[in-house]
Amino acid sequence: MGVVGAVVVPHPPLIMPEIGRGEEKKIQPTIDAYREAMRRMAALSPDTIVLSSPHATMYADYFHISPGDHARGDFGNFRVPELKLEAEYDAEFVETLSRQLKAAGVAGGTLAERAPQLDHGTMVPLRFIQEVMPTVKIIRVGLSGLSPRDHYRFGECVAQTAELLGRRVVYVASGDLSHKLKADGPYGFAAEGPVFDKECMAALAVGDFLRLLSIDADLAEGAAECGLRSFWMMAGALDRRSVESEQLSYEGPFGVGYGVASFVAGERDGARAFGDTFTKSQRERLAARKAAEDEYVRLARMSLETFVKTGKHADLPKDLPSELSSQRSGAFVSLKKDGMLRGCIGTFLPVTENLGAEILRNAVAAASEDPRFDPVREDELDDLVYSVDVLTEPEPIASDAELDSKRYGVIVESGGRRGLLLPDLAGIDTVAEQLSIACRKGGIDPNGQVKLWRFEVARHH
């Protein structure tokens, strides 16, 4: 007993004839592959299906598992409220899985459910599941903002729970791929879109879960995907198991990538301990990156680590290069952990005696004053990746025609409020996107009268 198989499936509501009204025929290969995938899973005679959905309750630092015995949902958000689905939950599995997560140090459980009704990321695959397995019980799980390894560990806990309870379990990873495949699609086009989809489907086609875990975070963000974390969880459920994998379909006619893949679990295979291998490779990459840091980044790291470990501000070293000891410039310090932003604070004009002091100050602020994040803990220090952006003096511009989102950062001002955005950020491909985010950061009406400045940066990694 244990996890006997898994599938990756998309969740476009228009795949339902009641919603698509004929449009679903344009993704007939996806529909056919969906049915084939579920037929294969039904042949494995599962007792329980664990289904992860990007549209279930999601927290930054917690995996939410839906509590209770059952749930209902409908497609009212897609103008078809009469289309309803209902699922029975495996409450014993949920209780045991919650205990396994706690024992493994993974933050997850049934606390603080925000939306008990079924979401469309659950209901679309559920419709296909119930065509061939009408009475099977499910577990509904949300994603999180935690690391790839944490998502993989969640999947490992699913496998442990299945074995403890003697359940035959199938894992259904609901998730679309890139949402930016076509200029005329609902989300536009980004160069990262097709690259991400090709990389993701190549990994899934052969069951290369290490490759899946290692997909670049900036690539995923630029592609505007929604399913990668769900796929990581599924991969963890198949840790140390041989798999018979197959890509059943891939297409993106509406500008969103839809992929279907199936996995049938085989014997134990210690060579497929991808979670452990990924952790080791991450440590090696971080160590190599740290060894290659320049003076700017080393200064930021020293400042932050001194503050976190001692609670005191570091003194400015006496042997700094002249550009750090004599130049005055605004500077931003950005922190990332597991490819995701962990803090970013800076000054667009200098407020200290030199650039070195500016970096010292802003590194501490990025770790402790960014309102979007909790302060950095000491146990996170080895996992942080730093970048330091040194700004040129902002220059006023007459209109957004003088902007370039890759070359120039922007400052927007209106009514005493200011919003700033650095240039060349992952997932921001147009000046319109850049201005929209800068306005939102400053609490500024984007349709109102605004003043604009632009600046360039020298980025240090």
RAQUIPE-V170751 format. One record per residue. N is the residue number from 1. RES is the residue in three letters. NEAR is the number of other ideal C-beta (glycine too) atoms within 10 Angstrom. Layout:
BEGIN
n = {N;N}
res = {RES;RES}
near = {NEAR;NEAR}
END
This chain:
BEGIN
n = {1;2;3;4;5;6;7;8;9;10;11;12;13;14;15;16;17;18;19;20;21;22;23;24;25;26;27;28;29;30;31;32;33;34;35;36;37;38;39;40;41;42;43;44;45;46;47;48;49;50;51;52;53;54;55;56;57;58;59;60;61;62;63;64;65;66;67;68;69;70;71;72;73;74;75;76;77;78;79;80;81;82;83;84;85;86;87;88;89;90;91;92;93;94;95;96;97;98;99;100;101;102;103;104;105;106;107;108;109;110;111;112;113;114;115;116;117;118;119;120;121;122;123;124;125;126;127;128;129;130;131;132;133;134;135;136;137;138;139;140;141;142;143;144;145;146;147;148;149;150;151;152;153;154;155;156;157;158;159;160;161;162;163;164;165;166;167;168;169;170;171;172;173;174;175;176;177;178;179;180;181;182;183;184;185;186;187;188;189;190;191;192;193;194;195;196;197;198;199;200;201;202;203;204;205;206;207;208;209;210;211;212;213;214;215;216;217;218;219;220;221;222;223;224;225;226;227;228;229;230;231;232;233;234;235;236;237;238;239;240;241;242;243;244;245;246;247;248;249;250;251;252;253;254;255;256;257;258;259;260;261;262;263;264;265;266;267;268;269;270;271;272;273;274;275;276;277;278;279;280;281;282;283;284;285;286;287;288;289;290;291;292;293;294;295;296;297;298;299;300;301;302;303;304;305;306;307;308;309;310;311;312;313;314;315;316;317;318;319;320;321;322;323;324;325;326;327;328;329;330;331;332;333;334;335;336;337;338;339;340;341;342;343;344;345;346;347;348;349;350;351;352;353;354;355;356;357;358;359;360;361;362;363;364;365;366;367;368;369;370;371;372;373;374;375;376;377;378;379;380;381;382;383;384;385;386;387;388;389;390;391;392;393;394;395;396;397;398;399;400;401;402;403;404;405;406;407;408;409;410;411;412;413;414;415;416;417;418;419;420;421;422;423;424;425;426;427;428;429;430;431;432;433;434;435;436;437;438;439;440;441;442;443;444;445;446;447;448;449;450;451;452;453;454;455;456;457;458;459;460;461}
res = {MET;GLY;VAL;VAL;GLY;ALA;VAL;VAL;VAL;PRO;HIS;PRO;PRO;LEU;ILE;MET;PRO;GLU;ILE;GLY;ARG;GLY;GLU;GLU;LYS;LYS;ILE;GLN;PRO;THR;ILE;ASP;ALA;TYR;ARG;GLU;ALA;MET;ARG;ARG;MET;ALA;ALA;LEU;SER;PRO;ASP;THR;ILE;VAL;LEU;SER;SER;PRO;HIS;ALA;THR;MET;TYR;ALA;ASP;TYR;PHE;HIS;ILE;SER;PRO;GLY;ASP;HIS;ALA;ARG;GLY;ASP;PHE;GLY;ASN;PHE;ARG;VAL;PRO;GLU;LEU;LYS;LEU;GLU;ALA;GLU;TYR;ASP;ALA;GLU;PHE;VAL;GLU;THR;LEU;SER;ARG;GLN;LEU;LYS;ALA;ALA;GLY;VAL;ALA;GLY;GLY;THR;LEU;ALA;GLU;ARG;ALA;PRO;GLN;LEU;ASP;HIS;GLY;THR;MET;VAL;PRO;LEU;ARG;PHE;ILE;GLN;GLU;VAL;MET;PRO;THR;VAL;LYS;ILE;ILE;ARG;VAL;GLY;LEU;SER;GLY;LEU;SER;PRO;ARG;ASP;HIS;TYR;ARG;PHE;GLY;GLU;CYS;VAL;ALA;GLN;THR;ALA;GLU;LEU;LEU;GLY;ARG;ARG;VAL;VAL;TYR;VAL;ALA;SER;GLY;ASP;LEU;SER;HIS;LYS;LEU;LYS;ALA;ASP;GLY;PRO;TYR;GLY;PHE;ALA;ALA;GLU;GLY;PRO;VAL;PHE;ASP;LYS;GLU;CYS;MET;ALA;ALA;LEU;ALA;VAL;GLY;ASP;PHE;LEU;ARG;LEU;LEU;SER;ILE;ASP;ALA;ASP;LEU;ALA;GLU;GLY;ALA;ALA;GLU;CYS;GLY;LEU;ARG;SER;PHE;TRP;MET;MET;ALA;GLY;ALA;LEU;ASP;ARG;ARG;SER;VAL;GLU;SER;GLU;GLN;LEU;SER;TYR;GLU;GLY;PRO;PHE;GLY;VAL;GLY;TYR;GLY;VAL;ALA;SER;PHE;VAL;ALA;GLY;GLU;ARG;ASP;GLY;ALA;ARG;ALA;PHE;GLY;ASP;THR;PHE;THR;LYS;SER;GLN;ARG;GLU;ARG;LEU;ALA;ALA;ARG;LYS;ALA;ALA;GLU;ASP;GLU;TYR;VAL;ARG;LEU;ALA;ARG;MET;SER;LEU;GLU;THR;PHE;VAL;LYS;THR;GLY;LYS;HIS;ALA;ASP;LEU;PRO;LYS;ASP;LEU;PRO;SER;GLU;LEU;SER;SER;GLN;ARG;SER;GLY;ALA;PHE;VAL;SER;LEU;LYS;LYS;ASP;GLY;MET;LEU;ARG;GLY;CYS;ILE;GLY;THR;PHE;LEU;PRO;VAL;THR;GLU;ASN;LEU;GLY;ALA;GLU;ILE;LEU;ARG;ASN;ALA;VAL;ALA;ALA;ALA;SER;GLU;ASP;PRO;ARG;PHE;ASP;PRO;VAL;ARG;GLU;ASP;GLU;LEU;ASP;ASP;LEU;VAL;TYR;SER;VAL;ASP;VAL;LEU;THR;GLU;PRO;GLU;PRO;ILE;ALA;SER;ASP;ALA;GLU;LEU;ASP;SER;LYS;ARG;TYR;GLY;VAL;ILE;VAL;GLU;SER;GLY;GLY;ARG;ARG;GLY;LEU;LEU;LEU;PRO;ASP;LEU;ALA;GLY;ILE;ASP;THR;VAL;ALA;GLU;GLN;LEU;SER;ILE;ALA;CYS;ARG;LYS;GLY;GLY;ILE;ASP;PRO;ASN;GLY;GLN;VAL;LYS;LEU;TRP;ARG;PHE;GLU;VAL;ALA;ARG;HIS;HIS}
near = {12;19;29;23;25;31;28;27;30;27;24;18;19;17;22;19;13;14;18;17;10;8;14;18;9;13;23;12;15;23;18;13;25;25;15;16;26;25;14;19;26;16;12;15;11;24;17;22;25;31;25;31;29;21;19;24;22;17;17;11;11;19;28;22;26;26;17;13;11;14;21;12;20;17;20;12;11;15;10;15;10;8;18;13;19;13;23;13;19;22;15;13;23;22;16;18;27;19;13;19;22;13;10;14;8;20;15;25;18;16;13;9;15;10;14;14;12;25;21;22;27;29;25;25;26;25;16;20;27;16;13;14;18;7;6;20;19;27;23;27;28;26;27;21;13;23;20;25;18;23;25;25;24;30;28;21;24;29;22;20;28;26;13;15;18;9;21;15;27;30;32;27;28;31;28;22;28;29;21;27;24;17;9;8;17;10;14;17;16;23;12;23;27;18;15;26;23;14;19;28;18;13;21;26;15;13;21;16;27;15;16;22;25;17;20;14;15;14;21;23;19;22;28;20;26;23;28;24;27;29;28;30;29;32;32;26;29;29;21;16;20;15;19;12;19;18;16;21;21;21;18;23;14;18;18;25;27;25;25;26;26;23;29;20;21;13;7;9;13;7;8;20;13;23;24;13;15;22;17;10;13;18;12;10;12;14;11;9;13;15;7;9;17;11;17;25;21;16;27;27;20;15;26;26;18;17;20;19;10;9;7;8;12;16;9;17;14;6;6;17;13;8;15;20;16;12;14;15;21;22;29;24;30;24;25;17;17;16;17;14;17;21;23;19;20;23;17;20;12;17;12;16;12;19;24;23;20;28;31;26;19;27;30;21;20;27;26;16;12;18;5;9;17;12;12;23;9;9;8;15;15;11;16;22;19;24;18;29;24;21;24;15;13;19;13;11;16;7;7;16;8;14;19;14;20;12;11;23;25;26;22;25;17;17;12;6;14;17;21;22;22;22;21;14;19;17;16;20;18;13;17;13;15;24;21;16;19;23;21;13;14;20;11;19;12;15;7;9;7;20;11;19;18;19;20;17;22;13;15;20;13}
END
